[in-house]
Structure formats: C-alpha cells, structure tokens
Amino acid sequence: MTSNKYSLLFQLTFRAIKYFFLALIGFAIAFILAIGLGKAGIAISIFPLVFEIIYRMGIILLCLIAITMLIESLR
C-alpha cells in the first residue's frame, strides 16, 4: 500500500516558505505604516538590519528548497 503523503522534509520546507513570505509581508506593512506615521528615520535606520536578516534567511531557505528537491527526486 502506497501513501501519497508528503515527506517530513517537504512539509518543513513549505511551512518555512509560508512563514518567510508572511514575515516579508509583515515587514513591508510595518515599514509603510512607520513612514505614514512620520517615523521614517527609525524605519530607515532599522532597514539594513532587517534586510540582512531577510537576506540570510532567504539564502538558507533556498538551500533547504534545493536539498528537498534533490532528496525528493531521488525518492
């Protein structure tokens, strides 16, 4: 009997993608609200730190996607 359930790594990868994009949307909304409320200086000063975190998490997520594709194709 075969099951069509996805592997644990596949589920983890797509859950990570989902939360990554939700975080991106949250940061975008927070940045727009900060600029709209007149706190552009704070938003702009924090932006490089946030960008660095997003950049590194994106690289990690791309590696996780590549590993998942490789393992699932060998399966």
PyMOL Python script that loads the backbone (N, CA, C, O; Angstrom):
from pymol import cmd

cmd.read_pdbstr("""\
ATOM      1  N   MET A   1       0.843  -1.179   0.000  1.00  0.00           N
ATOM      2  CA  MET A   1       0.000   0.000   0.000  1.00  0.00           C
ATOM      3  C   MET A   1       0.891   1.246   0.000  1.00  0.00           C
ATOM      4  O   MET A   1       1.754   1.404   0.864  1.00  0.00           O
ATOM      5  N   THR A   2       0.677   2.092  -0.943  1.00  0.00           N
ATOM      6  CA  THR A   2       1.459   3.323  -1.014  1.00  0.00           C
ATOM      7  C   THR A   2       0.599   4.488  -0.540  1.00  0.00           C
ATOM      8  O   THR A   2      -0.613   4.523  -0.749  1.00  0.00           O
ATOM      9  N   SER A   3       1.255   5.419   0.091  1.00  0.00           N
ATOM     10  CA  SER A   3       0.521   6.611   0.524  1.00  0.00           C
ATOM     11  C   SER A   3       1.055   7.812  -0.240  1.00  0.00           C
ATOM     12  O   SER A   3       2.223   7.851  -0.628  1.00  0.00           O
ATOM     13  N   ASN A   4       0.214   8.755  -0.442  1.00  0.00           N
ATOM     14  CA  ASN A   4       0.595   9.954  -1.166  1.00  0.00           C
ATOM     15  C   ASN A   4       0.945  11.103  -0.224  1.00  0.00           C
ATOM     16  O   ASN A   4       0.903  12.268  -0.620  1.00  0.00           O
ATOM     17  N   LYS A   5       1.286  10.780   1.011  1.00  0.00           N
ATOM     18  CA  LYS A   5       1.660  11.819   1.959  1.00  0.00           C
ATOM     19  C   LYS A   5       3.032  12.373   1.595  1.00  0.00           C
ATOM     20  O   LYS A   5       3.902  11.659   1.096  1.00  0.00           O
ATOM     21  N   TYR A   6       3.195  13.644   1.854  1.00  0.00           N
ATOM     22  CA  TYR A   6       4.475  14.275   1.608  1.00  0.00           C
ATOM     23  C   TYR A   6       5.438  13.936   2.740  1.00  0.00           C
ATOM     24  O   TYR A   6       5.020  13.662   3.865  1.00  0.00           O
ATOM     25  N   SER A   7       6.728  13.959   2.427  1.00  0.00           N
ATOM     26  CA  SER A   7       7.723  13.649   3.436  1.00  0.00           C
ATOM     27  C   SER A   7       7.810  14.784   4.455  1.00  0.00           C
ATOM     28  O   SER A   7       7.317  15.888   4.222  1.00  0.00           O
ATOM     29  N   LEU A   8       8.438  14.493   5.572  1.00  0.00           N
ATOM     30  CA  LEU A   8       8.578  15.476   6.637  1.00  0.00           C
ATOM     31  C   LEU A   8       9.417  16.670   6.181  1.00  0.00           C
ATOM     32  O   LEU A   8       9.117  17.810   6.535  1.00  0.00           O
ATOM     33  N   LEU A   9      10.461  16.412   5.400  1.00  0.00           N
ATOM     34  CA  LEU A   9      11.297  17.496   4.891  1.00  0.00           C
ATOM     35  C   LEU A   9      10.514  18.388   3.933  1.00  0.00           C
ATOM     36  O   LEU A   9      10.673  19.609   3.952  1.00  0.00           O
ATOM     37  N   PHE A  10       9.677  17.791   3.103  1.00  0.00           N
ATOM     38  CA  PHE A  10       8.848  18.549   2.172  1.00  0.00           C
ATOM     39  C   PHE A  10       7.873  19.446   2.927  1.00  0.00           C
ATOM     40  O   PHE A  10       7.697  20.611   2.570  1.00  0.00           O
ATOM     41  N   GLN A  11       7.247  18.916   3.958  1.00  0.00           N
ATOM     42  CA  GLN A  11       6.319  19.692   4.769  1.00  0.00           C
ATOM     43  C   GLN A  11       7.040  20.830   5.488  1.00  0.00           C
ATOM     44  O   GLN A  11       6.525  21.946   5.562  1.00  0.00           O
ATOM     45  N   LEU A  12       8.228  20.548   6.014  1.00  0.00           N
ATOM     46  CA  LEU A  12       9.015  21.567   6.703  1.00  0.00           C
ATOM     47  C   LEU A  12       9.412  22.689   5.752  1.00  0.00           C
ATOM     48  O   LEU A  12       9.359  23.864   6.116  1.00  0.00           O
ATOM     49  N   THR A  13       9.806  22.330   4.543  1.00  0.00           N
ATOM     50  CA  THR A  13      10.217  23.338   3.563  1.00  0.00           C
ATOM     51  C   THR A  13       9.068  24.262   3.200  1.00  0.00           C
ATOM     52  O   THR A  13       9.241  25.480   3.169  1.00  0.00           O
ATOM     53  N   PHE A  14       7.916  23.710   2.927  1.00  0.00           N
ATOM     54  CA  PHE A  14       6.803  24.562   2.544  1.00  0.00           C
ATOM     55  C   PHE A  14       6.257  25.371   3.709  1.00  0.00           C
ATOM     56  O   PHE A  14       5.743  26.472   3.512  1.00  0.00           O
ATOM     57  N   ARG A  15       6.361  24.841   4.913  1.00  0.00           N
ATOM     58  CA  ARG A  15       5.984  25.631   6.080  1.00  0.00           C
ATOM     59  C   ARG A  15       6.949  26.795   6.270  1.00  0.00           C
ATOM     60  O   ARG A  15       6.528  27.895   6.629  1.00  0.00           O
ATOM     61  N   ALA A  16       8.230  26.567   6.034  1.00  0.00           N
ATOM     62  CA  ALA A  16       9.230  27.632   6.139  1.00  0.00           C
ATOM     63  C   ALA A  16       9.004  28.698   5.075  1.00  0.00           C
ATOM     64  O   ALA A  16       9.139  29.890   5.351  1.00  0.00           O
ATOM     65  N   ILE A  17       8.658  28.273   3.853  1.00  0.00           N
ATOM     66  CA  ILE A  17       8.363  29.233   2.783  1.00  0.00           C
ATOM     67  C   ILE A  17       7.160  30.086   3.164  1.00  0.00           C
ATOM     68  O   ILE A  17       7.168  31.303   2.976  1.00  0.00           O
ATOM     69  N   LYS A  18       6.141  29.451   3.695  1.00  0.00           N
ATOM     70  CA  LYS A  18       4.932  30.177   4.074  1.00  0.00           C
ATOM     71  C   LYS A  18       5.240  31.247   5.117  1.00  0.00           C
ATOM     72  O   LYS A  18       4.828  32.397   4.965  1.00  0.00           O
ATOM     73  N   TYR A  19       5.959  30.878   6.169  1.00  0.00           N
ATOM     74  CA  TYR A  19       6.257  31.842   7.228  1.00  0.00           C
ATOM     75  C   TYR A  19       7.253  32.903   6.777  1.00  0.00           C
ATOM     76  O   TYR A  19       7.216  34.032   7.267  1.00  0.00           O
ATOM     77  N   PHE A  20       8.136  32.558   5.856  1.00  0.00           N
ATOM     78  CA  PHE A  20       9.069  33.543   5.320  1.00  0.00           C
ATOM     79  C   PHE A  20       8.317  34.638   4.565  1.00  0.00           C
ATOM     80  O   PHE A  20       8.579  35.825   4.756  1.00  0.00           O
ATOM     81  N   PHE A  21       7.380  34.230   3.705  1.00  0.00           N
ATOM     82  CA  PHE A  21       6.616  35.219   2.958  1.00  0.00           C
ATOM     83  C   PHE A  21       5.667  36.007   3.852  1.00  0.00           C
ATOM     84  O   PHE A  21       5.435  37.192   3.612  1.00  0.00           O
ATOM     85  N   LEU A  22       5.114  35.367   4.880  1.00  0.00           N
ATOM     86  CA  LEU A  22       4.287  36.108   5.826  1.00  0.00           C
ATOM     87  C   LEU A  22       5.114  37.151   6.572  1.00  0.00           C
ATOM     88  O   LEU A  22       4.635  38.257   6.822  1.00  0.00           O
ATOM     89  N   ALA A  23       6.344  36.811   6.928  1.00  0.00           N
ATOM     90  CA  ALA A  23       7.231  37.772   7.588  1.00  0.00           C
ATOM     91  C   ALA A  23       7.585  38.917   6.655  1.00  0.00           C
ATOM     92  O   ALA A  23       7.638  40.069   7.086  1.00  0.00           O
ATOM     93  N   LEU A  24       7.830  38.618   5.379  1.00  0.00           N
ATOM     94  CA  LEU A  24       8.106  39.679   4.402  1.00  0.00           C
ATOM     95  C   LEU A  24       6.941  40.651   4.285  1.00  0.00           C
ATOM     96  O   LEU A  24       7.134  41.867   4.253  1.00  0.00           O
ATOM     97  N   ILE A  25       5.742  40.112   4.224  1.00  0.00           N
ATOM     98  CA  ILE A  25       4.557  40.965   4.144  1.00  0.00           C
ATOM     99  C   ILE A  25       4.403  41.792   5.416  1.00  0.00           C
ATOM    100  O   ILE A  25       4.046  42.969   5.355  1.00  0.00           O
ATOM    101  N   GLY A  26       4.671  41.183   6.563  1.00  0.00           N
ATOM    102  CA  GLY A  26       4.589  41.909   7.832  1.00  0.00           C
ATOM    103  C   GLY A  26       5.598  43.044   7.911  1.00  0.00           C
ATOM    104  O   GLY A  26       5.264  44.143   8.353  1.00  0.00           O
ATOM    105  N   PHE A  27       6.840  42.784   7.481  1.00  0.00           N
ATOM    106  CA  PHE A  27       7.848  43.844   7.473  1.00  0.00           C
ATOM    107  C   PHE A  27       7.472  44.965   6.512  1.00  0.00           C
ATOM    108  O   PHE A  27       7.697  46.138   6.808  1.00  0.00           O
ATOM    109  N   ALA A  28       6.903  44.613   5.369  1.00  0.00           N
ATOM    110  CA  ALA A  28       6.502  45.634   4.399  1.00  0.00           C
ATOM    111  C   ALA A  28       5.386  46.509   4.968  1.00  0.00           C
ATOM    112  O   ALA A  28       5.415  47.731   4.823  1.00  0.00           O
ATOM    113  N   ILE A  29       4.416  45.887   5.606  1.00  0.00           N
ATOM    114  CA  ILE A  29       3.317  46.656   6.202  1.00  0.00           C
ATOM    115  C   ILE A  29       3.838  47.542   7.328  1.00  0.00           C
ATOM    116  O   ILE A  29       3.450  48.706   7.426  1.00  0.00           O
ATOM    117  N   ALA A  30       4.708  47.009   8.172  1.00  0.00           N
ATOM    118  CA  ALA A  30       5.264  47.805   9.269  1.00  0.00           C
ATOM    119  C   ALA A  30       6.088  48.979   8.738  1.00  0.00           C
ATOM    120  O   ALA A  30       6.033  50.075   9.296  1.00  0.00           O
ATOM    121  N   PHE A  31       6.842  48.760   7.680  1.00  0.00           N
ATOM    122  CA  PHE A  31       7.648  49.831   7.096  1.00  0.00           C
ATOM    123  C   PHE A  31       6.766  50.925   6.513  1.00  0.00           C
ATOM    124  O   PHE A  31       7.038  52.109   6.709  1.00  0.00           O
ATOM    125  N   ILE A  32       5.716  50.543   5.801  1.00  0.00           N
ATOM    126  CA  ILE A  32       4.800  51.519   5.214  1.00  0.00           C
ATOM    127  C   ILE A  32       4.074  52.300   6.304  1.00  0.00           C
ATOM    128  O   ILE A  32       3.905  53.514   6.188  1.00  0.00           O
ATOM    129  N   LEU A  33       3.643  51.610   7.366  1.00  0.00           N
ATOM    130  CA  LEU A  33       2.979  52.302   8.467  1.00  0.00           C
ATOM    131  C   LEU A  33       3.926  53.256   9.185  1.00  0.00           C
ATOM    132  O   LEU A  33       3.519  54.352   9.570  1.00  0.00           O
ATOM    133  N   ALA A  34       5.172  52.860   9.370  1.00  0.00           N
ATOM    134  CA  ALA A  34       6.139  53.732  10.033  1.00  0.00           C
ATOM    135  C   ALA A  34       6.378  54.993   9.224  1.00  0.00           C
ATOM    136  O   ALA A  34       6.466  56.085   9.786  1.00  0.00           O
ATOM    137  N   ILE A  35       6.481  54.856   7.931  1.00  0.00           N
ATOM    138  CA  ILE A  35       6.669  56.033   7.083  1.00  0.00           C
ATOM    139  C   ILE A  35       5.406  56.901   7.095  1.00  0.00           C
ATOM    140  O   ILE A  35       5.494  58.128   7.138  1.00  0.00           O
ATOM    141  N   GLY A  36       4.246  56.268   7.058  1.00  0.00           N
ATOM    142  CA  GLY A  36       2.987  57.006   7.071  1.00  0.00           C
ATOM    143  C   GLY A  36       2.747  57.750   8.371  1.00  0.00           C
ATOM    144  O   GLY A  36       2.092  58.792   8.371  1.00  0.00           O
ATOM    145  N   LEU A  37       3.264  57.237   9.475  1.00  0.00           N
ATOM    146  CA  LEU A  37       3.076  57.881  10.773  1.00  0.00           C
ATOM    147  C   LEU A  37       4.192  58.860  11.106  1.00  0.00           C
ATOM    148  O   LEU A  37       4.229  59.407  12.208  1.00  0.00           O
ATOM    149  N   GLY A  38       5.086  59.082  10.179  1.00  0.00           N
ATOM    150  CA  GLY A  38       6.126  60.079  10.382  1.00  0.00           C
ATOM    151  C   GLY A  38       7.362  59.576  11.099  1.00  0.00           C
ATOM    152  O   GLY A  38       8.160  60.385  11.573  1.00  0.00           O
ATOM    153  N   LYS A  39       7.543  58.310  11.192  1.00  0.00           N
ATOM    154  CA  LYS A  39       8.721  57.723  11.834  1.00  0.00           C
ATOM    155  C   LYS A  39       9.665  57.132  10.798  1.00  0.00           C
ATOM    156  O   LYS A  39      10.204  56.042  10.989  1.00  0.00           O
ATOM    157  N   ALA A  40       9.859  57.841   9.722  1.00  0.00           N
ATOM    158  CA  ALA A  40      10.690  57.342   8.624  1.00  0.00           C
ATOM    159  C   ALA A  40      12.148  57.184   9.056  1.00  0.00           C
ATOM    160  O   ALA A  40      12.841  56.291   8.569  1.00  0.00           O
ATOM    161  N   GLY A  41      12.614  58.028   9.952  1.00  0.00           N
ATOM    162  CA  GLY A  41      14.010  57.929  10.401  1.00  0.00           C
ATOM    163  C   GLY A  41      14.291  56.618  11.106  1.00  0.00           C
ATOM    164  O   GLY A  41      15.325  55.989  10.879  1.00  0.00           O
ATOM    165  N   ILE A  42      13.372  56.209  11.957  1.00  0.00           N
ATOM    166  CA  ILE A  42      13.542  54.939  12.671  1.00  0.00           C
ATOM    167  C   ILE A  42      13.460  53.773  11.685  1.00  0.00           C
ATOM    168  O   ILE A  42      14.266  52.844  11.741  1.00  0.00           O
ATOM    169  N   ALA A  43      12.479  53.832  10.782  1.00  0.00           N
ATOM    170  CA  ALA A  43      12.295  52.751   9.816  1.00  0.00           C
ATOM    171  C   ALA A  43      13.515  52.611   8.910  1.00  0.00           C
ATOM    172  O   ALA A  43      13.946  51.498   8.607  1.00  0.00           O
ATOM    173  N   ILE A  44      14.063  53.735   8.484  1.00  0.00           N
ATOM    174  CA  ILE A  44      15.222  53.691   7.589  1.00  0.00           C
ATOM    175  C   ILE A  44      16.479  53.241   8.331  1.00  0.00           C
ATOM    176  O   ILE A  44      17.337  52.580   7.747  1.00  0.00           O
ATOM    177  N   SER A  45      16.592  53.594   9.609  1.00  0.00           N
ATOM    178  CA  SER A  45      17.779  53.176  10.357  1.00  0.00           C
ATOM    179  C   SER A  45      17.759  51.685  10.696  1.00  0.00           C
ATOM    180  O   SER A  45      18.815  51.065  10.822  1.00  0.00           O
ATOM    181  N   ILE A  46      16.586  51.116  10.842  1.00  0.00           N
ATOM    182  CA  ILE A  46      16.465  49.683  11.156  1.00  0.00           C
ATOM    183  C   ILE A  46      16.497  48.829   9.887  1.00  0.00           C
ATOM    184  O   ILE A  46      16.777  47.632   9.957  1.00  0.00           O
ATOM    185  N   PHE A  47      16.216  49.427   8.740  1.00  0.00           N
ATOM    186  CA  PHE A  47      16.105  48.688   7.489  1.00  0.00           C
ATOM    187  C   PHE A  47      17.339  47.851   7.140  1.00  0.00           C
ATOM    188  O   PHE A  47      17.165  46.710   6.711  1.00  0.00           O
ATOM    189  N   PRO A  48      18.582  48.345   7.296  1.00  0.00           N
ATOM    190  CA  PRO A  48      19.732  47.496   6.955  1.00  0.00           C
ATOM    191  C   PRO A  48      19.824  46.217   7.797  1.00  0.00           C
ATOM    192  O   PRO A  48      20.207  45.163   7.290  1.00  0.00           O
ATOM    193  N   LEU A  49      19.476  46.315   9.069  1.00  0.00           N
ATOM    194  CA  LEU A  49      19.488  45.131   9.931  1.00  0.00           C
ATOM    195  C   LEU A  49      18.434  44.123   9.485  1.00  0.00           C
ATOM    196  O   LEU A  49      18.707  42.927   9.379  1.00  0.00           O
ATOM    197  N   VAL A  50      17.241  44.619   9.230  1.00  0.00           N
ATOM    198  CA  VAL A  50      16.153  43.747   8.797  1.00  0.00           C
ATOM    199  C   VAL A  50      16.484  43.126   7.433  1.00  0.00           C
ATOM    200  O   VAL A  50      16.231  41.943   7.207  1.00  0.00           O
ATOM    201  N   PHE A  51      17.045  43.927   6.535  1.00  0.00           N
ATOM    202  CA  PHE A  51      17.410  43.413   5.216  1.00  0.00           C
ATOM    203  C   PHE A  51      18.454  42.307   5.327  1.00  0.00           C
ATOM    204  O   PHE A  51      18.381  41.311   4.608  1.00  0.00           O
ATOM    205  N   GLU A  52      19.423  42.478   6.221  1.00  0.00           N
ATOM    206  CA  GLU A  52      20.465  41.454   6.400  1.00  0.00           C
ATOM    207  C   GLU A  52      19.866  40.149   6.913  1.00  0.00           C
ATOM    208  O   GLU A  52      20.254  39.069   6.468  1.00  0.00           O
ATOM    209  N   ILE A  53      18.929  40.247   7.840  1.00  0.00           N
ATOM    210  CA  ILE A  53      18.275  39.048   8.373  1.00  0.00           C
ATOM    211  C   ILE A  53      17.453  38.362   7.285  1.00  0.00           C
ATOM    212  O   ILE A  53      17.510  37.142   7.136  1.00  0.00           O
ATOM    213  N   ILE A  54      16.690  39.149   6.527  1.00  0.00           N
ATOM    214  CA  ILE A  54      15.874  38.583   5.450  1.00  0.00           C
ATOM    215  C   ILE A  54      16.756  37.947   4.381  1.00  0.00           C
ATOM    216  O   ILE A  54      16.441  36.877   3.860  1.00  0.00           O
ATOM    217  N   TYR A  55      17.853  38.606   4.062  1.00  0.00           N
ATOM    218  CA  TYR A  55      18.784  38.090   3.054  1.00  0.00           C
ATOM    219  C   TYR A  55      19.343  36.729   3.473  1.00  0.00           C
ATOM    220  O   TYR A  55      19.358  35.786   2.682  1.00  0.00           O
ATOM    221  N   ARG A  56      19.799  36.637   4.719  1.00  0.00           N
ATOM    222  CA  ARG A  56      20.369  35.360   5.183  1.00  0.00           C
ATOM    223  C   ARG A  56      19.320  34.262   5.286  1.00  0.00           C
ATOM    224  O   ARG A  56      19.591  33.113   4.938  1.00  0.00           O
ATOM    225  N   MET A  57      18.131  34.603   5.757  1.00  0.00           N
ATOM    226  CA  MET A  57      17.071  33.606   5.841  1.00  0.00           C
ATOM    227  C   MET A  57      16.645  33.150   4.440  1.00  0.00           C
ATOM    228  O   MET A  57      16.299  31.984   4.245  1.00  0.00           O
ATOM    229  N   GLY A  58      16.671  34.056   3.478  1.00  0.00           N
ATOM    230  CA  GLY A  58      16.352  33.688   2.099  1.00  0.00           C
ATOM    231  C   GLY A  58      17.362  32.713   1.516  1.00  0.00           C
ATOM    232  O   GLY A  58      16.991  31.767   0.821  1.00  0.00           O
ATOM    233  N   ILE A  59      18.641  32.943   1.800  1.00  0.00           N
ATOM    234  CA  ILE A  59      19.688  32.025   1.327  1.00  0.00           C
ATOM    235  C   ILE A  59      19.515  30.648   1.962  1.00  0.00           C
ATOM    236  O   ILE A  59      19.620  29.626   1.283  1.00  0.00           O
ATOM    237  N   ILE A  60      19.251  30.627   3.261  1.00  0.00           N
ATOM    238  CA  ILE A  60      19.031  29.350   3.957  1.00  0.00           C
ATOM    239  C   ILE A  60      17.813  28.635   3.383  1.00  0.00           C
ATOM    240  O   ILE A  60      17.833  27.420   3.190  1.00  0.00           O
ATOM    241  N   LEU A  61      16.767  29.384   3.113  1.00  0.00           N
ATOM    242  CA  LEU A  61      15.549  28.797   2.559  1.00  0.00           C
ATOM    243  C   LEU A  61      15.778  28.251   1.150  1.00  0.00           C
ATOM    244  O   LEU A  61      15.254  27.191   0.807  1.00  0.00           O
ATOM    245  N   LEU A  62      16.547  28.958   0.339  1.00  0.00           N
ATOM    246  CA  LEU A  62      16.872  28.445  -0.996  1.00  0.00           C
ATOM    247  C   LEU A  62      17.677  27.146  -0.918  1.00  0.00           C
ATOM    248  O   LEU A  62      17.452  26.229  -1.708  1.00  0.00           O
ATOM    249  N   CYS A  63      18.606  27.066   0.021  1.00  0.00           N
ATOM    250  CA  CYS A  63      19.368  25.825   0.211  1.00  0.00           C
ATOM    251  C   CYS A  63      18.456  24.695   0.660  1.00  0.00           C
ATOM    252  O   CYS A  63      18.604  23.559   0.209  1.00  0.00           O
ATOM    253  N   LEU A  64      17.515  24.999   1.542  1.00  0.00           N
ATOM    254  CA  LEU A  64      16.565  23.986   2.003  1.00  0.00           C
ATOM    255  C   LEU A  64      15.682  23.504   0.855  1.00  0.00           C
ATOM    256  O   LEU A  64      15.377  22.315   0.765  1.00  0.00           O
ATOM    257  N   ILE A  65      15.276  24.409  -0.011  1.00  0.00           N
ATOM    258  CA  ILE A  65      14.477  24.031  -1.182  1.00  0.00           C
ATOM    259  C   ILE A  65      15.293  23.127  -2.108  1.00  0.00           C
ATOM    260  O   ILE A  65      14.781  22.129  -2.615  1.00  0.00           O
ATOM    261  N   ALA A  66      16.557  23.476  -2.326  1.00  0.00           N
ATOM    262  CA  ALA A  66      17.411  22.655  -3.197  1.00  0.00           C
ATOM    263  C   ALA A  66      17.618  21.264  -2.614  1.00  0.00           C
ATOM    264  O   ALA A  66      17.562  20.275  -3.345  1.00  0.00           O
ATOM    265  N   ILE A  67      17.855  21.174  -1.318  1.00  0.00           N
ATOM    266  CA  ILE A  67      18.042  19.864  -0.672  1.00  0.00           C
ATOM    267  C   ILE A  67      16.766  19.047  -0.783  1.00  0.00           C
ATOM    268  O   ILE A  67      16.817  17.851  -1.070  1.00  0.00           O
ATOM    269  N   THR A  68      15.620  19.682  -0.557  1.00  0.00           N
ATOM    270  CA  THR A  68      14.344  18.976  -0.652  1.00  0.00           C
ATOM    271  C   THR A  68      14.107  18.463  -2.068  1.00  0.00           C
ATOM    272  O   THR A  68      13.674  17.326  -2.255  1.00  0.00           O
ATOM    273  N   MET A  69      14.388  19.289  -3.054  1.00  0.00           N
ATOM    274  CA  MET A  69      14.213  18.849  -4.446  1.00  0.00           C
ATOM    275  C   MET A  69      15.117  17.670  -4.763  1.00  0.00           C
ATOM    276  O   MET A  69      14.697  16.721  -5.425  1.00  0.00           O
ATOM    277  N   LEU A  70      16.342  17.727  -4.299  1.00  0.00           N
ATOM    278  CA  LEU A  70      17.284  16.650  -4.557  1.00  0.00           C
ATOM    279  C   LEU A  70      16.829  15.349  -3.911  1.00  0.00           C
ATOM    280  O   LEU A  70      16.831  14.300  -4.555  1.00  0.00           O
ATOM    281  N   ILE A  71      16.441  15.412  -2.650  1.00  0.00           N
ATOM    282  CA  ILE A  71      16.030  14.206  -1.931  1.00  0.00           C
ATOM    283  C   ILE A  71      14.743  13.637  -2.500  1.00  0.00           C
ATOM    284  O   ILE A  71      14.608  12.422  -2.648  1.00  0.00           O
ATOM    285  N   GLU A  72      13.787  14.521  -2.823  1.00  0.00           N
ATOM    286  CA  GLU A  72      12.513  14.039  -3.363  1.00  0.00           C
ATOM    287  C   GLU A  72      12.678  13.445  -4.770  1.00  0.00           C
ATOM    288  O   GLU A  72      11.942  12.533  -5.147  1.00  0.00           O
ATOM    289  N   SER A  73      13.631  13.954  -5.537  1.00  0.00           N
ATOM    290  CA  SER A  73      13.832  13.401  -6.872  1.00  0.00           C
ATOM    291  C   SER A  73      14.532  12.034  -6.798  1.00  0.00           C
ATOM    292  O   SER A  73      14.358  11.199  -7.685  1.00  0.00           O
ATOM    293  N   LEU A  74      15.305  11.813  -5.760  1.00  0.00           N
ATOM    294  CA  LEU A  74      15.953  10.513  -5.590  1.00  0.00           C
ATOM    295  C   LEU A  74      15.011   9.463  -5.023  1.00  0.00           C
ATOM    296  O   LEU A  74      15.264   8.264  -5.147  1.00  0.00           O
ATOM    297  N   ARG A  75      13.958   9.898  -4.420  1.00  0.00           N
ATOM    298  CA  ARG A  75      12.995   9.003  -3.801  1.00  0.00           C
ATOM    299  C   ARG A  75      12.207   8.207  -4.761  1.00  0.00           C
ATOM    300  O   ARG A  75      11.359   7.413  -4.355  1.00  0.00           O
TER     301      ARG A  75
END
""", "prot")
cmd.dss("prot")
cmd.show_as("cartoon", "prot")
cmd.util.cbc("prot")
cmd.orient("prot")
